[in-house]
Amino acid sequence: MIVVEAKSFAQVAAMTSDCRRLLVAACAGCTAVCGVGGERQAEELADALRLHARLRGKVLETEVRGVTRQCEPEFVAEFAPAMGRAEAVLTLGCGVGAQFLAERYPNVPVLPGVNTRFAGGLTAPGVWEERCRLCGDCVLHLTGGICPRTRCAKGIMNGPCGGAAGGFCEVGGGSPCAWLLIWERLERLGRAGVLDEIGPPPDWSDAQAGPRRSGKGGGAE
Amino acid sequence: MNTDPRIISFCCYNCAYAAADLAGAMRVSYDPRVTIVGVPCTGAMEAVVVLGAFEEGADGVFVAGCLDGECHYKEGNLRARERVARLRERLSEVGLEPERLEMYQVSAAMGARFGEIAAEFVDRIKALPPSPLRRGAAVKGGMSR
């Protein structure tokens, strides 16, 4: 899923300081799961923004609306009535949702209430870890289901680099060496021989060639 | 200095609300400006309820839940404690003194303690200026929350 983090309240308050009628747009998708973008969080943030404004002698009216997913046009369309009443929209959807809002409602300023971080999964309650760099050229069949492009700090394709200590990467952060994990996994599977073959360097061209598209079948173009 | 504080107390029905009741039976007096609102469990009390109390002009809010390990819903009181801690930070960000919000834990048998808590919190709020949100009209009109 897409992992997001809430922007600081100070940032959000500054962003919305000129607004008198604000729509706070929640998303029941990934950002709600992250605990920052659901309707409950949107209600709380709207309350706090109103209090903040009132304490500074300003009047802020807020409206909270949520949709199933902000990254799909049919759901984004549900915001139409509320958009008509708002001076600006503070979205708690991810960067995709924010852009879909901006595209559909070109006359309403779209303000991001969250920072969109990465594609990850839950590793502990309330803790997400990046597991996919969305490079568009999956090599998991060669690496025991562990992505070196994402989980190796150096993103190398023919590891290990020799810089790990005690099973952890020499680059800070306390991450296990991805290539050690790959080796252990392949060995357990009896497939360590796969590593004898030196593969080509990562092809990042598809990840950096502008917005990508994917067909209905899910296959890459 | 606030001589006429308005204080809202959200009390768990299973402990603090009963403690407040017991305080009454024990003839323990506490400031009548503490308005008690019973809740099924402090853990189920939404943050917007607390913020809403401040928005409506409360000078102080205290949440009172069960003792550690005694929540009828296992850990509702612990969740409430975390929520209150987070909301205190939010109050600070918004521009209100975080001391205006507090979490207490009592059992149904602690009537006298409830009286102490109420008195202690009232004294704390009295030492602060009145909430700036008490003056002026509500500003919700026009759009829904």
Chai-1 contact restraints between the chains, C-beta under 6 A:
chainA,res_idxA,chainB,res_idxB,connection_type,confidence,min_distance_angstrom,max_distance_angstrom,comment,restraint_id
A,F9,B,E93,contact,1.0,0.0,6.0,A-B,restraint_1
A,E43,B,V48,contact,1.0,0.0,6.0,A-B,restraint_2
A,E44,B,A47,contact,1.0,0.0,6.0,A-B,restraint_3
A,E44,B,V48,contact,1.0,0.0,6.0,A-B,restraint_4
A,D47,B,V48,contact,1.0,0.0,6.0,A-B,restraint_5
A,D47,B,L51,contact,1.0,0.0,6.0,A-B,restraint_6
A,A48,B,R90,contact,1.0,0.0,6.0,A-B,restraint_7
A,A48,B,V94,contact,1.0,0.0,6.0,A-B,restraint_8
A,L51,B,E55,contact,1.0,0.0,6.0,A-B,restraint_9
A,L51,B,V94,contact,1.0,0.0,6.0,A-B,restraint_10
A,H52,B,V94,contact,1.0,0.0,6.0,A-B,restraint_11
A,R54,B,L133,contact,1.0,0.0,6.0,A-B,restraint_12
A,L55,B,G95,contact,1.0,0.0,6.0,A-B,restraint_13
A,L55,B,P132,contact,1.0,0.0,6.0,A-B,restraint_14
A,V59,B,V139,contact,1.0,0.0,6.0,A-B,restraint_15
A,E61,B,G142,contact,1.0,0.0,6.0,A-B,restraint_16
A,E61,B,M143,contact,1.0,0.0,6.0,A-B,restraint_17
A,E63,B,M143,contact,1.0,0.0,6.0,A-B,restraint_18
A,E63,B,S144,contact,1.0,0.0,6.0,A-B,restraint_19
A,R85,B,M143,contact,1.0,0.0,6.0,A-B,restraint_20
